[in-house]
């Protein structure tokens, strides 16, 4: 695989992880598996900025990588925002 394909895959990981994190966060089932998957997806989504820099260094100048990089930052911000809102809701 060439570097642009790897960079695209690396850029997609936090975006998919953020979506899965929100799905698992509001899951009706409460099991250890759901909690573990939620923790893993939250970890990948939270560190989207790391994937942003890795993807940018691997896929130099590729438009797809640039667009996905913006979504990586959004994934990180959305996960941080949902946990801040949860903290504020518990504080009230």
C-alpha positions as a Markdown table, in Angstrom:
| # | Residue | x | y | z |
|---|---|---|---|---|
| 1 | Unk | 0.0 | 0.0 | 0.0 |
| 2 | Unk | 1.2 | 3.5 | -0.8 |
| 3 | Unk | 1.4 | 6.3 | 1.8 |
| 4 | Unk | -1.7 | 8.1 | 0.6 |
| 5 | Unk | -3.9 | 5.0 | 1.2 |
| 6 | Unk | -2.4 | 4.5 | 4.6 |
| 7 | Unk | -2.9 | 8.2 | 5.4 |
| 8 | Unk | -6.5 | 8.0 | 4.3 |
| 9 | Unk | -7.1 | 5.0 | 6.5 |
| 10 | Unk | -5.4 | 6.7 | 9.4 |
| 11 | Unk | -7.5 | 9.8 | 9.0 |
| 12 | Unk | -10.8 | 7.8 | 8.9 |
| 13 | Unk | -10.1 | 6.0 | 12.3 |
| 14 | Unk | -11.0 | 8.9 | 14.6 |
| 15 | Unk | -14.1 | 9.9 | 12.6 |
| 16 | Unk | -15.5 | 6.4 | 12.8 |
| 17 | Unk | -14.5 | 6.1 | 16.4 |
| 18 | Unk | -16.3 | 9.3 | 17.3 |
| 19 | Unk | -19.5 | 8.1 | 15.7 |
| 20 | Unk | -19.2 | 4.7 | 17.4 |
| 21 | Unk | -18.5 | 6.4 | 20.7 |
| 22 | Unk | -21.8 | 8.3 | 20.5 |
| 23 | Unk | -23.7 | 5.1 | 19.6 |
| 24 | Unk | -22.2 | 3.1 | 22.4 |
| 25 | Unk | -22.6 | 6.1 | 24.8 |
| 26 | Unk | -26.4 | 5.9 | 24.3 |
| 27 | Unk | -26.7 | 2.2 | 24.0 |
| 28 | Unk | -29.7 | 0.6 | 25.7 |
| 29 | Unk | -27.6 | -2.4 | 26.8 |
| 30 | Unk | -25.3 | -1.9 | 29.8 |
| 31 | Unk | -22.6 | -4.6 | 29.7 |
| 32 | Unk | -18.9 | -4.8 | 30.1 |
| 33 | Unk | -18.4 | -5.3 | 26.4 |
| 34 | Unk | -20.2 | -2.0 | 25.6 |
| 35 | Unk | -18.2 | -0.2 | 28.2 |
| 36 | Unk | -15.0 | -1.5 | 26.8 |
| 37 | Unk | -15.9 | -0.6 | 23.3 |
| 38 | Unk | -16.9 | 2.8 | 24.4 |
| 39 | Unk | -13.6 | 3.3 | 26.1 |
| 40 | Unk | -11.6 | 2.2 | 23.1 |
| 41 | Unk | -13.6 | 4.3 | 20.6 |
| 42 | Unk | -13.4 | 7.3 | 23.0 |
| 43 | Unk | -9.6 | 6.9 | 23.1 |
| 44 | Unk | -9.2 | 6.8 | 19.3 |
| 45 | Unk | -11.6 | 9.7 | 18.9 |
| 46 | Unk | -10.0 | 11.8 | 21.6 |
| 47 | Unk | -6.6 | 11.5 | 20.0 |
| 48 | Unk | -7.9 | 12.5 | 16.6 |
| 49 | Unk | -5.4 | 15.4 | 16.5 |
| 50 | Unk | -2.5 | 12.8 | 16.6 |
| 51 | Unk | -4.1 | 11.0 | 13.7 |
| 52 | Unk | -4.4 | 14.5 | 12.0 |
| 53 | Unk | -0.7 | 15.1 | 12.2 |
| 54 | Unk | 0.3 | 11.5 | 11.2 |
| 55 | Unk | -2.1 | 11.6 | 8.2 |
| 56 | Unk | -0.8 | 15.0 | 7.1 |
| 57 | Unk | 2.8 | 13.8 | 7.3 |
| 58 | Unk | 2.1 | 10.6 | 5.3 |
| 59 | Unk | -0.3 | 12.1 | 2.6 |
| 60 | Unk | 1.5 | 15.3 | 1.8 |
| 61 | Unk | -0.7 | 17.5 | -0.3 |
| 62 | Unk | -3.6 | 15.0 | -0.9 |
| 63 | Unk | -7.0 | 16.7 | -0.8 |
| 64 | Unk | -8.8 | 13.7 | 0.8 |
| 65 | Unk | -6.3 | 13.7 | 3.6 |
| 66 | Unk | -6.8 | 17.4 | 4.2 |
| 67 | Unk | -10.6 | 17.2 | 4.3 |
| 68 | Unk | -10.5 | 14.1 | 6.6 |
| 69 | Unk | -8.0 | 15.9 | 8.8 |
| 70 | Unk | -10.6 | 18.6 | 9.5 |
| 71 | Unk | -13.0 | 16.0 | 10.5 |
| 72 | Unk | -10.4 | 14.5 | 12.8 |
| 73 | Unk | -10.3 | 17.8 | 14.7 |
| 74 | Unk | -14.1 | 17.8 | 14.8 |
| 75 | Unk | -14.1 | 14.3 | 16.2 |
| 76 | Unk | -11.7 | 15.4 | 19.0 |
| 77 | Unk | -13.7 | 18.5 | 19.8 |
| 78 | Unk | -17.1 | 16.7 | 19.8 |
| 79 | Unk | -15.8 | 14.0 | 22.2 |
| 80 | Unk | -14.4 | 16.7 | 24.5 |
| 81 | Unk | -17.6 | 18.7 | 24.3 |
| 82 | Unk | -19.9 | 15.7 | 25.1 |
| 83 | Unk | -17.9 | 14.9 | 28.2 |
| 84 | Unk | -17.8 | 18.6 | 29.3 |
| 85 | Unk | -21.6 | 18.7 | 28.9 |
| 86 | Unk | -21.9 | 15.4 | 30.9 |
| 87 | Unk | -19.8 | 16.9 | 33.7 |
| 88 | Unk | -21.8 | 20.1 | 33.7 |
| 89 | Unk | -25.1 | 18.1 | 33.8 |
| 90 | Unk | -23.8 | 16.1 | 36.8 |
| 91 | Unk | -22.7 | 19.3 | 38.6 |
| 92 | Unk | -26.2 | 20.9 | 38.4 |
